[in-house]
Amino acid sequence: MTTTSDKIMNRTQDGFVHHANSGLKSGLNTTATITSSTVVANTNFDVIIIGAGFTGLMAARELSLKNRKVLLVEARDRIGGRTFTTEFENEKYEMGGTWIHWSQPHVWAEITRYGLSIVESKGATADRLSLLFDNGSRLKMASTSDLFTEVCEVMNTYSDVDGVQGRTILPLPHDPFAAKEINQTYDKLSMQDRLDQISSTLSKEMYEFMDAYLSMNSQCRLSESGFIDHIRWWALGDYETFRLFDKTSRYKISEGTTALAQAMLNDCHNVQLLLSTPVVSINRTDDNNITVLTQNGQLYAGCTTIITIPLNTLYKTQFIPPLKSEKQRAINERQCRGGSKFAVKLEEPIGKWCGYAPYPNPITMAFTDDEDGSIIIGFGMEDLIDIQDLNAVKFELNKFLPDIKIKYIIGHDWRNDPLTGGTWGWYRPGQVTSNLLTLQENEPPLFFASSDTANGWRGFIDGALESGLTIVRHVEHYLNEQTA
Ligand SMILES: Cc1cc2nc3c(=O)[nH]c(=O)nc-3n(C[C@H](O)[C@H](O)[C@H](O)COP(=O)(O)OP(=O)(O)OC[C@H]3O[C@@H](n4cnc5c(N)ncnc54)[C@H](O)[C@@H]3O)c2cc1C
């Protein structure tokens, strides 16, 4: 698919920038906003894909390249879903999903395919650390070399529930059910349960550090975060702390995530794209086809649909007739909602720096992202901080770095975004064994795919691409059977 406005920056409805001096707030520009297609009336599509995040884009590209007639329907005014790149005052910012790695097979294949490159987030390897202890009241400066020998040991202890670093739980990290029975035992544990099990071996400071680091990963209270998702990250991180850091928070796409989304869209063959078109209900017709009803009252017909709506908001979509009750139950349960992510531009660069603080600090982790350290990326849990409130963010960041001055803050509130209801995926205790398979199950002609239900890098861009590719195989098989 080619569009006339591929490289034109337009204002999106998502995100904000708030200037410290003028107090002015404004929206964000991105090239992810693209002109919708004009859909020919009464077209019967082979596949109607709902959602133009990476799951939907992968499915659209692959199915269209197999000459399937595809309609891609997206509620937002842009593509990319939980990722988009914006440019402001000559700096590039990622508002959502950011870091990728060459060991993430699906995303790396796309990097290779489109000749994209990676750039390092400098603060990911900072040696200068600010640690906040005692409910944020005590600041301790440390060096990575001092702290991380112990952190690596503690991470090993934390993950070593089975004497072999969790290997019996996920012997194959891309197959969540390779050890189903063992899986069930550990899926009951929360991340807090596991921390409590080893807490007597930890100093108070190390306990607080672990609380900060682990809840940064799940972006949720540890008591609500499933331990098995920690083991999945750990296994995918090759059972090693620094490798896990490198894979989850060190390398970004230089050209931006939006460049990848656009490359995938441009590769689509004759896909019709409708932006700003929320789907409200999905109907299965008597002859086992589907119709999709949009908020503006349009009805689109097809043989199949792929639903890529995020797990935390899928419960809002109406299915007629209803889905199997077990599936609807799993949808209604949702998963952890995550917290916040923001970027601040500083008046003066501070070099490579990183900070951690445990719950209930509103900012659990922050680090410098760019070459000279004038941009800090921060993360918080739950709704503990309103990232649009520049003074509140400054107050909290000053606890780590008393002297910094902020030029502007830029971000998007994913947690309260009605189309997302959260950030990246993390299941609550018990949900992997009770919900994952059910959520992945298709009810043809309805097919379900999302990063939130992927097998390997679930909750990552890679997981979205994995899930999109997997669903293409199922849909193709189904469509071929119908015409056999
Ligand atoms: C703050 C943040 C930081 C992250 N950091 C990383 C990271 O560093 N690395 C990484 O790999 N991943 C990261 N992730 C996760 C990653 O971005 C997501 O897992 C992935 O992009 C999800 O892709 P998806 O296509 O499955 O879902 P989405 O991107 O959410 O796409 C689903 C699409 O469906 C649309 N939609 C919803 N409802 C409707 C409706 N009713 N009708 C029509 N369309 C609808 C949505 O608007 C959306 O565009 C992060 C995510 C966030 C939010």
The ligand as a Tripos MOL2 file, in Angstrom:
@<TRIPOS>MOLECULE
LIG
   53    58     1     0     0
SMALL
NO_CHARGES

@<TRIPOS>ATOM
      1 C1          4.4710    2.8250   27.5060 C.3       1 LIG1
      2 C2          4.7800    1.5480   26.7890 C.ar      1 LIG1
      3 C3          6.0860    1.1040   26.7430 C.ar      1 LIG1
      4 C4          6.3940   -0.0890   26.0790 C.ar      1 LIG1
      5 N1          7.7030   -0.4700   25.9700 N.ar      1 LIG1
      6 C5          8.0200   -1.5020   25.1450 C.ar      1 LIG1
      7 C6          9.3570   -1.7430   24.7670 C.ar      1 LIG1
      8 O1         10.2680   -1.0160   25.1720 O.2       1 LIG1
      9 N2          9.6100   -2.7780   23.9120 N.ar      1 LIG1
     10 C7          8.6150   -3.5490   23.3970 C.ar      1 LIG1
     11 O2          8.9160   -4.4540   22.5890 O.2       1 LIG1
     12 N3          7.3320   -3.3290   23.7270 N.ar      1 LIG1
     13 C8          7.0040   -2.3290   24.5660 C.ar      1 LIG1
     14 N4          5.7000   -2.0370   24.8410 N.ar      1 LIG1
     15 C9          4.6620   -2.9860   24.4100 C.3       1 LIG1
     16 C10         4.3560   -2.9160   22.9150 C.3       1 LIG1
     17 O3          4.2960   -1.5820   22.4820 O.3       1 LIG1
     18 C11         3.0080   -3.6080   22.6700 C.3       1 LIG1
     19 O4          3.0170   -4.8930   23.2620 O.3       1 LIG1
     20 C12         2.6860   -3.7950   21.1980 C.3       1 LIG1
     21 O5          2.9930   -2.6340   20.4610 O.3       1 LIG1
     22 C13         1.2010   -4.1410   21.0740 C.3       1 LIG1
     23 O6          0.8650   -4.3650   19.7160 O.3       1 LIG1
     24 P1         -0.5970   -4.8950   19.3310 P.3       1 LIG1
     25 O7         -0.7410   -4.6740   17.8740 O.co2     1 LIG1
     26 O8         -0.7930   -6.2660   19.8540 O.co2     1 LIG1
     27 O9         -1.5880   -3.9690   20.1350 O.3       1 LIG1
     28 P2         -1.8210   -2.3980   19.9350 P.3       1 LIG1
     29 O10        -0.5610   -1.7490   19.5370 O.co2     1 LIG1
     30 O11        -2.4760   -1.9110   21.1710 O.co2     1 LIG1
     31 O12        -2.8100   -2.3320   18.6950 O.3       1 LIG1
     32 C14        -4.1780   -2.5690   18.8250 C.3       1 LIG1
     33 C15        -4.9000   -1.5290   18.0170 C.3       1 LIG1
     34 O13        -6.3140   -1.7490   18.1300 O.3       1 LIG1
     35 C16        -6.9340   -0.4800   18.1130 C.3       1 LIG1
     36 N5         -8.2860   -0.6020   18.6690 N.ar      1 LIG1
     37 C17        -8.6480   -0.7880   19.9520 C.ar      1 LIG1
     38 N6         -9.9880   -0.8660   20.0460 N.ar      1 LIG1
     39 C18       -10.4750   -0.7290   18.7950 C.ar      1 LIG1
     40 C19       -11.7730   -0.7230   18.2540 C.ar      1 LIG1
     41 N7        -12.8490   -0.8840   19.0260 N.pl3     1 LIG1
     42 N8        -11.9250   -0.5520   16.9190 N.ar      1 LIG1
     43 C20       -10.8470   -0.3970   16.1040 C.ar      1 LIG1
     44 N9         -9.5810   -0.3900   16.5870 N.ar      1 LIG1
     45 C21        -9.4020   -0.5580   17.9040 C.ar      1 LIG1
     46 C22        -6.0300    0.3570   18.9760 C.3       1 LIG1
     47 O14        -6.2510    1.7340   18.7600 O.3       1 LIG1
     48 C23        -4.6580   -0.1140   18.5190 C.3       1 LIG1
     49 O15        -4.1650    0.6760   17.4670 O.3       1 LIG1
     50 C24         5.3620   -0.8600   25.4910 C.ar      1 LIG1
     51 C25         4.0470   -0.3980   25.5420 C.ar      1 LIG1
     52 C26         3.7600    0.7950   26.1870 C.ar      1 LIG1
     53 C27         2.3400    1.2940   26.1910 C.3       1 LIG1
@<TRIPOS>BOND
     1     1     2 1
     2     2     3 ar
     3     2    52 ar
     4     3     4 ar
     5     4     5 ar
     6     4    50 ar
     7     5     6 ar
     8     6     7 ar
     9     6    13 1
    10     7     8 2
    11     7     9 ar
    12     9    10 ar
    13    10    11 2
    14    10    12 ar
    15    12    13 ar
    16    13    14 ar
    17    14    15 1
    18    14    50 ar
    19    15    16 1
    20    16    17 1
    21    16    18 1
    22    18    19 1
    23    18    20 1
    24    20    21 1
    25    20    22 1
    26    22    23 1
    27    23    24 1
    28    24    25 2
    29    24    26 1
    30    24    27 1
    31    27    28 1
    32    28    29 2
    33    28    30 1
    34    28    31 1
    35    31    32 1
    36    32    33 1
    37    33    34 1
    38    33    48 1
    39    34    35 1
    40    35    36 1
    41    35    46 1
    42    36    37 ar
    43    36    45 ar
    44    37    38 ar
    45    38    39 ar
    46    39    40 ar
    47    39    45 ar
    48    40    41 1
    49    40    42 ar
    50    42    43 ar
    51    43    44 ar
    52    44    45 ar
    53    46    47 1
    54    46    48 1
    55    48    49 1
    56    50    51 ar
    57    51    52 ar
    58    52    53 1
@<TRIPOS>SUBSTRUCTURE
     1 LIG1         1 GROUP 0 **** ****
